[in-house]
């Protein structure tokens, strides 16, 4: 598997009440409008920073 989701996986994710953070990787001829193409390490860094922000909010409650 190279990051593909099965139908059951997608359904489970969509039905979850959890916050969802997506890391858009385009290995095929799919273009996500509004997403700036950045190297994967930069995207992962942004993802980690956002997760930290969400964790801080949870602990402040």
C-alpha positions in Angstrom: 0.0 0.0 0.0 1.2 3.5 -0.8 -1.2 5.6 1.2 -4.3 4.4 -0.5 -7.5 4.0 1.5 -9.9 1.2 1.1 -13.7 1.9 1.1 -14.0 0.5 4.6 -11.1 2.6 5.9 -12.6 5.8 4.4 -16.0 5.0 5.9 -14.5 4.5 9.3 -12.6 7.7 9.1 -15.6 9.7 7.9 -17.9 8.3 10.6 -15.4 9.0 13.4 -16.2 12.0 15.6 -12.5 12.7 16.0 -10.7 15.7 14.5 -9.4 14.8 11.1 -6.1 16.2 9.8 -5.3 15.3 6.2 -1.9 15.2 4.6 -2.5 15.6 0.9 0.0 13.6 -1.1 -0.5 13.6 -4.8 1.3 10.6 -6.4 -1.1 10.5 -9.3 -2.8 13.0 -11.6 -5.0 14.4 -8.9 -4.8 18.1 -8.0 -6.2 19.5 -4.8 -7.2 23.1 -5.4 -6.1 25.5 -2.7 -3.2 23.3 -1.5 0.3 24.6 -2.0 2.8 22.0 -3.2 5.4 21.7 -0.5 8.0 19.0 0.2 6.8 16.2 2.5 9.0 17.2 5.4 7.4 20.7 5.5 4.0 19.2 5.4 4.8 16.8 8.2 6.2 19.7 10.3 3.0 21.6 9.9 1.0 18.5 10.8 3.0 18.0 14.0 2.6 21.6 14.9 -1.1 21.5 14.5 -1.4 18.3 16.5 0.6 20.0 19.3 -1.9 23.0 19.1 -4.8 20.6 19.4 -3.2 18.8 22.4 -2.6 22.1 24.2 -6.3 23.0 23.8 -7.4 19.7 25.2 -5.1 20.1 28.3 -6.2 23.7 28.9 -9.9 22.6 29.4 
